[in-house]
């Protein structure tokens, strides 16, 4: 491992091996960020062991459970699955805010420990629309979703549905535990999206305009038809 020697504080220089490097060299900022990341990873490993006995599945479980998204949604389609499908470059690449993300993860840990959640799934590749579909297909239950209350600064439907903003988690909660959830999540960005429905339909609306409406069984068939083609 490379060793560093320093004697003059942040205003001087340091030896990296046999080479003297100024303290304002970008390498030191990168190394500092890596060191911080390693610290957070150690914390995460410890936290994971605490909740393993109460793991949640990703799929929706109960009709009338209330669906929320934790974390902030931004216009961040760059490098994501949506633009890949369109064979288009550009867009804003998702940024990672370690502090905010960690606060969200710690909240989820607390919610799991107190048995507030019915399900939990991270919002990753493909964005919110894809994760909602996964949760519905996993439990073969419909959902009625309204995305109009997501970040008001987002002007495009595509960004709301397919942004890959980091640190977001989709959760479902029994209706009798919503007040407790709201109290516990009061300091974390969160948006109520809708409910798990009994009509077996996957519905997404935006400002009362219906964007998607499909039977869950039809969604299941389409998913597996596409999946089989990819094999």
MARBA-3410 file (N, C-alpha, C, O; in Angstrom, 1 decimal):
231
0.8,-1.2,0.0,0.0,0.0,0.0,0.9,1.2,0.0,1.9,1.3,0.7 ~ 0.5,2.2,-0.8,1.3,3.5,-0.9,1.2,4.2,0.4,0.1,4.4,1.0 ~ 2.4,4.7,0.9,2.4,5.5,2.2,2.5,7.0,1.9,3.1,7.4,0.9 ~ 1.9,7.8,2.8,2.0,9.3,2.6,2.6,9.8,3.9,2.4,9.4,5.0 ~ 3.5,10.8,3.6,4.2,11.5,4.7,3.9,13.0,4.6,4.1,13.6,3.5
3.5,13.6,5.7,3.2,15.0,5.7,3.6,15.7,7.0,3.6,15.1,8.0 ~ 4.1,17.0,6.8,4.6,17.7,8.0,4.1,19.1,8.0,4.3,19.8,9.0 ~ 3.4,19.6,6.9,3.1,21.0,6.9,1.6,21.3,6.8,1.1,22.3,6.4 ~ 0.7,20.3,7.3,-0.7,20.6,7.2,-1.2,20.7,5.8,-0.6,20.2,4.9 ~ -2.4,21.3,5.7,-3.0,21.4,4.3,-2.4,22.3,3.4,-2.6,22.3,2.2
-1.5,23.2,3.9,-0.9,24.2,3.1,0.4,23.7,2.4,1.0,24.4,1.6 ~ 0.9,22.5,2.8,2.2,22.1,2.3,2.0,21.0,1.2,1.1,21.1,0.4 ~ 3.0,20.1,1.3,2.9,19.0,0.3,3.2,17.7,1.1,3.5,17.7,2.2 ~ 2.9,16.6,0.4,3.1,15.3,1.0,3.9,14.4,0.0,3.9,14.6,-1.2 ~ 4.6,13.4,0.6,5.3,12.4,-0.1,4.4,11.2,-0.4,3.8,10.6,0.5
4.2,10.9,-1.7,3.5,9.7,-2.1,4.5,8.7,-2.6,4.9,8.9,-3.8 ~ 5.0,7.8,-1.8,6.1,7.0,-2.2,7.4,7.9,-2.2,7.7,8.4,-1.1 ~ 8.0,8.0,-3.3,9.2,8.9,-3.4,8.9,10.2,-4.1,9.8,11.0,-4.3 ~ 7.7,10.5,-4.4,7.3,11.6,-5.2,6.6,12.6,-4.3,5.6,12.3,-3.6 ~ 7.0,13.9,-4.4,6.3,15.0,-3.6,5.2,15.5,-4.4,5.3,15.9,-5.5
4.0,15.6,-3.7,2.8,16.1,-4.4,2.1,17.2,-3.5,2.1,17.1,-2.3 ~ 1.7,18.3,-4.2,1.0,19.4,-3.5,-0.3,18.9,-2.8,-1.0,18.0,-3.4 ~ -0.6,19.5,-1.7,-1.8,19.2,-1.0,-3.1,19.5,-1.7,-4.1,18.9,-1.5 ~ -3.0,20.4,-2.7,-4.2,20.7,-3.5,-4.4,19.8,-4.7,-5.3,20.0,-5.6 ~ -3.5,18.8,-4.8,-3.6,17.8,-6.0,-5.0,17.1,-5.9,-5.3,16.6,-4.8
-5.7,16.9,-7.0,-7.0,16.2,-6.9,-6.9,14.8,-6.4,-7.9,14.2,-5.9 ~ -5.7,14.2,-6.4,-5.6,12.8,-5.9,-5.9,12.7,-4.4,-6.5,11.7,-4.0 ~ -5.6,13.8,-3.7,-5.9,13.8,-2.2,-7.4,13.9,-2.0,-7.9,13.3,-1.0 ~ -8.1,14.7,-2.8,-9.6,14.8,-2.7,-10.2,13.4,-3.0,-11.1,13.0,-2.3 ~ -9.7,12.7,-4.0,-10.2,11.4,-4.4,-9.9,10.4,-3.3,-10.8,9.6,-2.9
-8.7,10.4,-2.7,-8.4,9.5,-1.6,-9.3,9.8,-0.4,-9.7,8.9,0.3 ~ -9.5,11.1,-0.1,-10.4,11.4,1.0,-11.8,10.9,0.9,-12.4,10.4,1.8 ~ -12.3,11.0,-0.4,-13.6,10.5,-0.7,-13.7,9.0,-0.5,-14.7,8.5,-0.1 ~ -12.6,8.3,-1.0,-12.6,6.9,-0.9,-12.5,6.4,0.6,-13.2,5.5,0.9 ~ -11.8,7.2,1.4,-11.7,6.9,2.8,-13.1,7.0,3.5,-13.5,6.2,4.3
-13.8,8.1,3.1,-15.1,8.3,3.7,-16.1,7.2,3.2,-16.9,6.7,4.0 ~ -16.0,6.8,1.9,-16.8,5.8,1.4,-16.6,4.4,2.2,-17.5,3.7,2.5 ~ -15.3,4.1,2.4,-15.0,2.9,3.1,-15.6,2.9,4.5,-16.0,1.9,5.0 ~ -15.6,4.1,5.2,-16.2,4.2,6.5,-17.7,3.9,6.5,-18.2,3.2,7.3 ~ -18.3,4.5,5.4,-19.8,4.3,5.3,-20.1,2.8,5.0,-21.1,2.3,5.5
-19.3,2.2,4.2,-19.5,0.8,3.9,-19.4,-0.1,5.1,-20.1,-1.1,5.3 ~ -18.4,0.2,6.0,-18.3,-0.5,7.2,-19.6,-0.4,8.1,-20.0,-1.3,8.7 ~ -20.1,0.9,8.1,-21.3,1.1,8.9,-22.5,0.3,8.3,-23.3,-0.3,9.0 ~ -22.6,0.3,6.9,-23.6,-0.4,6.3,-23.6,-1.9,6.6,-24.6,-2.6,6.8 ~ -22.4,-2.5,6.6,-22.2,-3.9,6.8,-22.7,-4.2,8.2,-23.4,-5.3,8.5
-22.4,-3.3,9.2,-22.9,-3.6,10.6,-24.4,-3.5,10.6,-25.0,-4.3,11.3 ~ -25.0,-2.5,9.9,-26.4,-2.3,10.0,-27.1,-3.5,9.4,-28.2,-3.9,9.8 ~ -26.6,-4.0,8.2,-27.3,-5.1,7.6,-27.4,-6.3,8.5,-28.5,-6.9,8.4 ~ -26.4,-6.5,9.3,-26.5,-7.7,10.2,-27.6,-7.5,11.2,-28.1,-8.5,11.7 ~ -27.9,-6.3,11.5,-29.0,-6.0,12.5,-30.4,-6.3,12.0,-31.3,-6.6,12.8
-30.6,-6.2,10.7,-31.9,-6.4,10.1,-32.2,-7.7,9.4,-33.2,-7.9,8.9 ~ -31.1,-8.5,9.3,-31.2,-9.7,8.5,-32.4,-10.6,9.0,-33.0,-11.3,8.2 ~ -32.6,-10.6,10.3,-33.7,-11.5,10.8,-35.1,-11.0,10.5,-36.1,-11.7,10.7 ~ -35.2,-9.7,10.0,-36.5,-9.2,9.6,-36.5,-8.7,8.2,-37.1,-7.6,7.9 ~ -35.9,-9.5,7.3,-35.9,-9.1,5.9,-37.3,-9.0,5.3,-38.2,-9.7,5.7
-37.5,-8.0,4.4,-38.7,-7.8,3.8,-38.6,-8.3,2.3,-37.5,-8.2,1.7 ~ -39.7,-8.8,1.8,-39.7,-9.1,0.3,-40.0,-7.8,-0.5,-40.4,-6.8,0.1 ~ -39.7,-7.8,-1.7,-39.8,-6.7,-2.6,-41.3,-6.4,-3.1,-41.6,-5.3,-3.5 ~ -42.0,-7.5,-3.1,-43.4,-7.4,-3.8,-44.4,-6.8,-2.9,-44.3,-6.9,-1.7 ~ -45.5,-6.2,-3.5,-46.6,-5.8,-2.8,-47.3,-7.0,-2.2,-47.4,-8.1,-2.8
-47.8,-6.9,-0.9,-48.4,-8.0,-0.2,-49.9,-7.9,0.1,-50.6,-8.9,-0.1 ~ -50.3,-6.7,0.4,-51.7,-6.6,1.0,-52.5,-5.5,0.2,-52.0,-4.4,0.0 ~ -53.7,-5.8,-0.2,-54.6,-4.9,-0.8,-54.8,-3.7,0.2,-55.0,-3.9,1.4 ~ -54.8,-2.5,-0.3,-55.1,-1.2,0.5,-53.8,-0.7,1.2,-53.9,0.3,1.8 ~ -52.7,-1.5,1.1,-51.5,-0.9,1.7,-51.1,0.4,0.9,-51.4,0.5,-0.3
-50.6,1.3,1.7,-50.3,2.6,1.1,-48.8,2.6,0.6,-47.9,2.1,1.2 ~ -48.6,3.2,-0.6,-47.3,3.2,-1.3,-46.6,4.5,-1.2,-47.2,5.5,-1.6 ~ -45.4,4.5,-0.8,-44.6,5.8,-0.7,-43.3,5.5,-1.4,-42.8,4.4,-1.5 ~ -42.6,6.7,-1.8,-41.3,6.6,-2.2,-40.5,7.5,-1.3,-40.8,8.7,-1.0 ~ -39.4,6.9,-0.8,-38.5,7.7,0.1,-37.3,8.2,-0.7,-36.8,7.5,-1.6
-36.9,9.4,-0.4,-35.8,10.0,-1.2,-36.3,11.0,-2.2,-37.5,11.1,-2.5 ~ -35.3,11.7,-2.9,-35.6,12.7,-3.8,-35.5,12.3,-5.3,-34.6,11.5,-5.6 ~ -36.5,12.7,-6.1,-36.5,12.4,-7.5,-36.1,13.6,-8.3,-36.6,14.7,-8.1 ~ -35.1,13.5,-9.1,-34.6,14.6,-10.0,-34.6,14.2,-11.4,-34.8,13.0,-11.8 ~ -34.4,15.2,-12.3,-34.3,14.9,-13.7,-32.9,14.3,-14.0,-32.0,15.1,-14.4
-32.8,13.0,-13.8,-31.5,12.4,-14.0,-31.7,11.1,-14.8,-31.7,10.0,-14.3 ~ -31.8,11.3,-16.1,-31.9,10.2,-17.0,-30.6,9.8,-17.7,-30.5,8.7,-18.3 ~ -29.6,10.6,-17.5,-28.3,10.3,-18.1,-27.7,9.0,-17.8,-27.6,8.7,-16.6 ~ -27.3,8.2,-18.8,-26.7,6.9,-18.5,-27.6,5.8,-18.1,-27.2,4.7,-17.7 ~ -28.9,6.1,-18.1,-29.9,5.2,-17.6,-30.5,4.3,-18.7,-30.2,4.4,-19.8
-31.4,3.4,-18.2,-31.9,2.4,-19.1,-32.9,3.0,-20.2,-32.9,2.5,-21.3 ~ -33.6,4.0,-19.8,-34.5,4.6,-20.7,-33.8,5.2,-21.9,-34.3,5.0,-23.1 ~ -32.8,5.9,-21.7,-32.0,6.5,-22.9,-31.3,5.4,-23.7,-31.1,5.6,-24.9 ~ -30.9,4.3,-23.0,-30.3,3.2,-23.7,-31.2,2.6,-24.7,-30.8,2.3,-25.8 ~ -32.5,2.4,-24.2,-33.5,1.8,-25.1,-33.7,2.7,-26.3,-33.9,2.2,-27.5
-33.7,4.0,-26.1,-33.9,5.0,-27.2,-32.6,5.2,-28.0,-32.6,5.9,-29.0 ~ -31.5,4.6,-27.6,-30.2,4.8,-28.2,-29.8,6.2,-28.3,-29.4,6.7,-29.3 ~ -30.1,6.9,-27.2,-29.8,8.4,-27.1,-28.8,8.7,-26.0,-28.9,8.1,-24.9 ~ -27.9,9.6,-26.3,-26.9,10.0,-25.3,-27.4,11.3,-24.6,-28.3,12.0,-25.1 ~ -26.7,11.7,-23.6,-27.0,13.0,-22.9,-27.8,12.8,-21.7,-27.9,11.7,-21.1
-28.4,13.9,-21.2,-29.2,13.9,-19.9,-28.3,14.1,-18.7,-27.0,14.0,-18.8 ~ -28.9,14.4,-17.6,-28.1,14.5,-16.3,-27.9,13.2,-15.7,-28.8,12.4,-15.5 ~ -26.6,13.0,-15.4,-26.2,11.7,-14.8,-26.5,11.8,-13.3,-26.3,12.8,-12.7 ~ -27.1,10.7,-12.7,-27.5,10.8,-11.3,-26.3,11.1,-10.4,-25.2,10.6,-10.6 ~ -26.5,11.9,-9.4,-25.5,12.3,-8.4,-25.8,11.5,-7.1,-26.9,11.2,-6.8
-24.7,11.2,-6.4,-24.8,10.5,-5.1,-24.6,11.4,-4.0,-23.5,12.1,-3.9 ~ -25.5,11.5,-3.1,-25.4,12.3,-1.8,-25.3,11.3,-0.7,-26.3,10.8,-0.2 ~ -24.1,11.0,-0.3,-23.9,9.9,0.8,-24.6,10.2,2.1,-25.2,9.3,2.7 ~ -24.6,11.5,2.5,-25.2,11.9,3.7,-26.7,11.6,3.7,-27.3,11.0,4.6 ~ -27.4,12.2,2.6,-28.8,12.0,2.5,-29.2,10.6,2.3,-30.2,10.1,2.9
-28.5,9.9,1.5,-28.8,8.5,1.3,-28.7,7.6,2.5,-29.5,6.8,2.8 ~ -27.7,7.9,3.3,-27.5,7.2,4.6,-28.6,7.4,5.5,-29.1,6.5,6.2 ~ -29.1,8.7,5.6,-30.2,9.0,6.5,-31.4,8.2,6.1,-32.2,7.8,6.9 ~ -31.6,8.1,4.8,-32.8,7.3,4.3,-32.7,5.9,4.6,-33.6,5.3,5.1 ~ -31.5,5.3,4.5,-31.3,3.9,4.7,-31.4,3.6,6.2,-32.0,2.6,6.6
-31.0,4.5,7.1,-31.1,4.3,8.5,-32.6,4.4,8.9,-33.0,3.7,9.8 ~ -33.4,5.2,8.3,-34.8,5.3,8.5,-35.4,4.0,8.2,-36.2,3.4,8.9 ~ -35.1,3.4,7.0,-35.7,2.2,6.6,-35.3,1.0,7.6,-36.2,0.2,7.9 ~ -34.1,1.1,8.0,-33.7,0.1,9.0,-34.6,0.2,10.3,-35.1,-0.8,10.8 ~ -34.8,1.4,10.7,-35.7,1.6,11.9,-37.1,1.2,11.6,-37.8,0.6,12.5
-37.6,1.5,10.4,-39.0,1.0,10.1,-39.1,-0.5,10.0,-40.1,-1.0,10.4 ~ -38.1,-1.1,9.5,-38.1,-2.6,9.5,-38.1,-3.2,10.9,-38.8,-4.1,11.3 ~ -37.2,-2.6,11.8,-37.1,-3.1,13.1,-38.4,-3.0,13.9,-38.8,-3.8,14.7 ~ -39.1,-1.9,13.6,-40.4,-1.6,14.3,-41.6,-2.3,13.5,-42.7,-2.1,13.9 ~ -41.3,-3.0,12.5,-42.3,-3.7,11.7,-43.4,-2.8,11.2,-44.6,-3.1,11.3
-43.0,-1.7,10.6,-43.9,-0.7,10.0,-44.2,-1.1,8.5,-45.3,-0.8,8.0 ~ -43.2,-1.7,7.9,-43.3,-1.9,6.4,-43.9,-3.2,6.0,-43.6,-4.2,6.7 ~ -44.6,-3.3,4.9,-45.0,-4.5,4.3,-44.0,-5.0,3.3,-43.8,-6.2,3.1 ~ -43.4,-4.0,2.5,-42.5,-4.4,1.5,-41.5,-3.2,1.3,-41.8,-2.1,1.7 ~ -40.4,-3.5,0.7,-39.4,-2.5,0.4,-38.5,-2.9,-0.7,-38.1,-4.0,-0.8
-38.3,-1.9,-1.7,-37.4,-2.2,-2.8,-36.7,-1.0,-3.3,-37.4,0.1,-3.3 ~ -35.5,-1.0,-3.6,-34.7,0.1,-4.0,-35.1,0.5,-5.4,-35.4,-0.3,-6.2 ~ -35.1,1.8,-5.7,-35.4,2.3,-7.0,-34.1,2.4,-7.8,-33.3,3.3,-7.5 ~ -33.9,1.5,-8.7,-32.6,1.5,-9.4,-32.8,1.5,-10.9,-33.4,2.5,-11.4 ~ -32.2,0.6,-11.6,-32.3,0.6,-13.1,-33.7,0.7,-13.7,-34.6,-0.1,-13.3
-33.9,1.7,-14.5,-35.2,1.9,-15.1,-36.1,2.9,-14.4,-37.0,3.4,-15.0 ~ -35.8,3.2,-13.2,-36.5,4.2,-12.4,-37.8,3.7,-11.8,-38.0,2.5,-11.6 ~ -38.6,4.6,-11.4,-39.8,4.4,-10.6,-40.8,3.4,-11.3,-41.3,2.5,-10.7 ~ -41.1,3.7,-12.6,-42.1,2.9,-13.3,-41.7,1.4,-13.3,-42.6,0.5,-13.1 ~ -40.4,1.1,-13.5,-40.0,-0.3,-13.5,-40.1,-0.9,-12.2,-40.5,-2.1,-12.1
-39.7,-0.2,-11.1,-39.8,-0.8,-9.8,-41.2,-1.0,-9.3,-41.5,-2.0,-8.7 ~ -42.1,-0.1,-9.7,-43.5,-0.3,-9.4,-44.0,-1.6,-10.1,-44.8,-2.4,-9.5 ~ -43.6,-1.8,-11.3,-44.0,-3.0,-12.1,-43.5,-4.2,-11.4,-44.2,-5.2,-11.3 ~ -42.2,-4.2,-11.0,-41.6,-5.3,-10.3,-42.4,-5.7,-9.0,-42.7,-6.9,-8.7 ~ -42.7,-4.7,-8.2,-43.5,-4.9,-7.0,-44.8,-5.5,-7.2,-45.3,-6.3,-6.5
-45.5,-5.0,-8.3,-46.8,-5.5,-8.6,-46.7,-7.0,-9.1,-47.5,-7.8,-8.7 ~ -45.8,-7.2,-10.0,-45.6,-8.6,-10.6,-45.2,-9.6,-9.5,-45.7,-10.7,-9.6 ~ -44.4,-9.2,-8.6,-43.9,-10.1,-7.5,-45.1,-10.6,-6.7,-45.1,-11.8,-6.3 ~ -46.1,-9.7,-6.4,-47.2,-10.1,-5.6,-48.4,-10.4,-6.4,-49.5,-10.8,-5.9 ~ -48.4,-10.2,-7.8,-49.5,-10.3,-8.6,-50.7,-9.5,-8.1,-51.8,-10.0,-8.1
-50.4,-8.3,-7.7,-51.4,-7.3,-7.2,-51.3,-6.0,-8.0,-50.2,-5.6,-8.4 ~ -52.4,-5.4,-8.2,-52.5,-4.1,-8.9,-52.1,-3.0,-8.0,-51.9,-3.1,-6.7 ~ -51.9,-1.8,-8.6,-51.7,-0.6,-7.8,-52.2,0.6,-8.5,-52.3,0.6,-9.8 ~ -52.6,1.6,-7.8,-53.1,2.8,-8.3,-52.2,4.0,-7.9,-52.2,4.3,-6.7 ~ -51.5,4.5,-8.8,-50.4,5.4,-8.5,-50.6,6.8,-9.1,-51.0,6.9,-10.3
-50.3,7.8,-8.4,-50.3,9.2,-8.9,-49.0,9.8,-8.7,-48.5,10.0,-7.5 ~ -48.3,10.2,-9.8,-46.9,10.7,-9.7,-46.9,12.3,-9.7,-45.8,12.8,-9.8 ~ -48.0,12.9,-9.6,-48.1,14.3,-9.7,-47.4,15.1,-8.6,-47.0,16.2,-8.7 ~ -47.2,14.4,-7.4,-46.6,15.0,-6.3,-45.1,14.8,-6.1,-44.5,15.2,-5.2 ~ -44.5,14.2,-7.1,-43.1,14.1,-7.2,-42.5,15.5,-7.4,-43.3,16.4,-7.6
-41.2,15.6,-7.3,-40.6,16.9,-7.5,-41.2,17.8,-8.5,-41.3,17.5,-9.7 ~ -41.8,19.0,-8.1,-42.5,19.9,-9.0,-41.6,20.5,-10.0,-42.1,21.0,-11.0 ~ -40.3,20.5,-9.8,-39.4,21.1,-10.8,-39.2,20.2,-12.0,-38.7,20.6,-13.0 ~ -39.6,18.9,-11.9,-39.5,18.0,-13.0,-40.6,18.3,-14.0,-41.8,18.2,-13.6 ~ -40.3,18.6,-15.2,-41.3,19.0,-16.2,-41.7,17.9,-17.1,-42.8,18.0,-17.7
-40.9,16.9,-17.3,-41.2,15.8,-18.2,-41.7,14.6,-17.6,-41.2,14.2,-16.5 ~ -42.6,13.9,-18.2,-43.2,12.7,-17.7,-42.1,11.6,-17.7,-42.0,10.8,-16.8 ~ -41.2,11.6,-18.7,-40.1,10.6,-18.8,-39.2,10.7,-17.6,-38.9,9.6,-17.1 ~ -38.9,11.9,-17.1,-38.0,12.0,-15.9,-38.7,11.4,-14.7,-38.1,10.8,-13.9 ~ -40.0,11.7,-14.6,-40.8,11.2,-13.4,-40.8,9.7,-13.4,-40.6,9.1,-12.3
-41.0,9.1,-14.5,-41.2,7.6,-14.6,-39.8,6.9,-14.6,-39.7,5.8,-14.0 ~ -38.8,7.5,-15.3,-37.6,6.7,-15.6,-36.3,7.3,-15.0,-35.2,6.7,-15.2 ~ -36.4,8.4,-14.3,-35.2,8.9,-13.7,-34.5,7.9,-12.8,-35.3,7.1,-12.1 ~ -33.2,7.9,-12.8,-32.5,6.9,-11.9,-31.8,7.6,-10.7,-30.7,7.2,-10.4 ~ -32.5,8.6,-10.2,-31.9,9.3,-9.0,-31.6,8.3,-7.9,-32.4,7.4,-7.7
-30.4,8.5,-7.3,-30.0,7.5,-6.4,-30.6,7.7,-5.0,-31.1,8.8,-4.6 ~ -30.5,6.6,-4.2,-30.9,6.7,-2.8,-32.4,6.7,-2.5,-32.8,7.0,-1.4 ~ -33.2,6.2,-3.5,-34.6,6.1,-3.3,-35.1,4.7,-3.0,-34.5,3.7,-3.5 ~ -36.1,4.6,-2.2,-36.7,3.3,-1.8,-38.2,3.4,-1.9,-38.8,4.3,-1.3 ~ -38.8,2.4,-2.6,-40.2,2.3,-2.6,-40.7,1.3,-1.5,-40.2,0.2,-1.4
-41.7,1.8,-0.8,-42.2,1.0,0.4,-43.7,1.0,0.3,-44.3,1.8,-0.2 ~ -44.2,-0.1,0.9,-45.7,-0.2,1.1,-45.9,-0.4,2.6,-45.1,-1.1,3.3 ~ -47.0,0.2,3.1,-47.3,0.3,4.5,-48.8,0.0,4.8,-49.6,0.5,4.1 ~ -49.0,-0.9,5.8,-50.4,-1.1,6.2,-51.1,0.3,6.5,-50.5,1.1,7.2 ~ -52.4,0.4,6.1,-53.0,1.7,6.4,-53.1,2.1,7.8,-53.1,3.3,8.1
-53.1,1.2,8.7,-53.2,1.5,10.2,-51.8,1.9,10.8,-51.7,2.2,11.9 ~ -50.8,1.9,9.9,-49.4,2.3,10.4,-48.9,3.5,9.7,-47.8,3.9,9.9 ~ -49.8,4.1,8.8,-49.3,5.3,8.1,-49.0,6.5,9.0,-48.0,7.1,8.7 ~ -49.7,6.7,10.0,-49.4,7.8,10.9,-48.1,7.7,11.6,-47.3,8.6,11.7 ~ -47.8,6.4,12.0,-46.5,6.2,12.6,-45.4,6.4,11.6,-44.3,7.0,11.9
-45.6,5.9,10.4,-44.6,6.1,9.3,-44.4,7.6,9.0,-43.2,8.0,9.0 ~ -45.4,8.3,8.9,-45.3,9.8,8.6,-44.5,10.5,9.7,-43.7,11.4,9.4 ~ -44.7,10.1,10.9,-44.0,10.7,12.1,-42.5,10.3,12.0,-41.7,11.2,12.2 ~ -42.2,9.1,11.8,-40.9,8.6,11.7,-40.1,9.2,10.5,-38.9,9.4,10.6 ~ -40.8,9.5,9.4,-40.2,9.9,8.2,-40.2,11.4,8.0,-40.0,11.9,6.9
-40.6,12.2,9.1,-40.9,13.6,8.9,-39.6,14.4,8.5,-39.8,15.4,7.9 ~ -38.4,13.9,8.7,-37.2,14.6,8.4,-36.6,14.1,7.1,-35.5,14.5,6.7 ~ -37.2,13.1,6.5,-36.7,12.5,5.2,-37.6,12.8,4.1,-38.8,12.6,4.2 ~ -37.1,13.2,2.9,-38.0,13.5,1.8,-38.8,12.2,1.5,-38.2,11.1,1.3 ~ -40.1,12.3,1.4,-41.0,11.2,1.0,-42.2,11.7,0.3,-42.7,12.8,0.6
-42.8,10.8,-0.6,-44.0,11.2,-1.3,-44.9,10.0,-1.3,-44.6,8.9,-1.6 ~ -46.2,10.3,-1.0,-47.2,9.3,-1.1,-47.6,9.1,-2.5,-47.9,10.1,-3.2 ~ -47.6,7.9,-3.0,-47.9,7.6,-4.4,-49.3,7.0,-4.7,-49.8,7.3,-5.7 ~ -49.8,6.3,-3.7,-51.1,5.6,-4.0,-51.2,4.4,-3.1,-50.8,4.4,-2.0 ~ -52.0,3.4,-3.6,-52.3,2.2,-2.9,-52.2,0.9,-3.7,-52.3,1.0,-4.9
-52.0,-0.2,-3.0,-52.1,-1.5,-3.6,-53.6,-1.7,-3.8,-54.4,-1.5,-2.9 ~ -54.0,-2.1,-5.0,-55.4,-2.2,-5.4,-55.9,-3.6,-5.5,-55.2,-4.5,-5.7 ~ -57.2,-3.8,-5.4,-57.9,-5.1,-5.5,-58.4,-5.4,-6.9,-58.9,-6.5,-7.2 ~ -58.3,-4.4,-7.9,-58.8,-4.6,-9.2,-57.9,-5.3,-10.2,-58.2,-5.5,-11.3 ~ -56.7,-5.6,-9.7,-55.7,-6.3,-10.5,-55.2,-5.5,-11.7,-54.8,-6.1,-12.7
-55.3,-4.2,-11.5,-54.8,-3.3,-12.6,-53.6,-2.5,-12.2,-53.6,-2.0,-11.0 ~ -52.7,-2.3,-13.1,-51.5,-1.5,-12.8,-51.8,-0.1,-13.5,-51.8,0.0,-14.7 ~ -52.0,0.9,-12.7,-52.4,2.2,-13.2,-51.5,3.3,-12.6,-51.2,3.4,-11.5 ~ -51.0,4.2,-13.6,-50.2,5.3,-13.2,-50.9,6.6,-13.8,-51.1,6.6,-15.0 ~ -51.1,7.6,-13.0,-51.7,8.9,-13.5,-50.7,10.0,-13.1,-49.9,9.9,-12.2
-50.9,11.1,-13.9,-50.1,12.3,-13.6,-51.0,13.5,-13.8,-51.5,13.8,-14.9 ~ -51.3,14.2,-12.7,-52.2,15.4,-12.7,-53.6,14.9,-13.4,-54.1,15.6,-14.3 ~ -54.1,13.8,-12.9,-55.4,13.3,-13.2,-55.4,12.7,-14.7,-56.5,12.3,-15.2 ~ -54.3,12.7,-15.3,-54.2,12.2,-16.7,-53.6,10.8,-16.6,-52.6,10.5,-16.1 ~ -54.4,9.8,-17.1,-54.0,8.4,-17.0,-52.8,8.1,-18.0,-53.0,8.4,-19.2
-51.7,7.7,-17.5,-50.5,7.4,-18.4,-50.4,6.0,-18.7,-50.2,5.6,-19.9 ~ -50.6,5.1,-17.7,-50.5,3.7,-17.9,-51.8,3.0,-17.3,-52.1,3.3,-16.2 ~ -52.4,2.1,-18.0,-53.4,1.2,-17.4,-53.3,-0.1,-18.1,-53.5,-0.3,-19.3 ~ -52.9,-1.2,-17.3,-52.8,-2.5,-17.9,-53.1,-3.5,-16.8,-52.8,-3.3,-15.6 ~ -53.7,-4.6,-17.2,-54.0,-5.7,-16.3,-52.7,-6.3,-15.8,-51.7,-6.5,-16.7
-52.5,-6.7,-14.6,-51.3,-7.2,-14.1,-50.9,-8.5,-14.8,-49.7,-8.8,-15.0 ~ -51.9,-9.3,-15.1,-51.6,-10.6,-15.9,-51.0,-10.3,-17.2,-50.1,-11.0,-17.7 ~ -51.5,-9.3,-17.9,-51.0,-8.9,-19.2,-49.6,-8.3,-19.0,-48.7,-8.6,-19.9 ~ -49.3,-7.6,-17.9,-48.0,-7.1,-17.7,-47.0,-8.2,-17.4,-45.9,-8.2,-17.9 ~ -47.5,-9.3,-16.7,-46.7,-10.5,-16.4,-46.3,-11.2,-17.7,-45.2,-11.6,-17.9
-47.3,-11.3,-18.6,-47.0,-12.0,-19.9,-46.0,-11.2,-20.8,-45.2,-11.8,-21.4 ~ -46.2,-9.9,-20.8,-45.3,-9.0,-21.5,-43.9,-9.1,-21.0,-42.9,-9.1,-21.7 ~ -43.8,-9.1,-19.7,-42.5,-9.2,-19.0,-41.7,-10.5,-19.4,-40.6,-10.5,-19.8 ~ -42.4,-11.6,-19.3,-41.8,-12.9,-19.6,-41.5,-13.1,-21.1,-40.6,-13.8,-21.4 ~ -42.4,-12.5,-21.9,-42.1,-12.6,-23.4,-40.8,-11.9,-23.7,-40.0,-12.4,-24.5
-40.6,-10.7,-23.1,-39.4,-9.9,-23.3,-38.2,-10.6,-22.7,-37.1,-10.7,-23.3 ~ -38.4,-11.2,-21.5,-37.3,-11.9,-20.8,-36.8,-13.1,-21.5,-35.6,-13.4,-21.6 ~ -37.8,-13.8,-22.1,-37.4,-15.0,-22.9,-36.6,-14.6,-24.1,-35.7,-15.4,-24.5 ~ -36.9,-13.5,-24.7,-36.1,-13.1,-25.9,-34.7,-12.7,-25.6,-33.8,-12.9,-26.4 ~ -34.5,-12.3,-24.3,-33.2,-11.8,-23.9,-32.3,-13.0,-23.5,-31.1,-12.8,-23.4
-32.9,-14.2,-23.4,-32.1,-15.4,-23.0,-31.3,-16.0,-24.2,-30.6,-17.0,-24.0
END
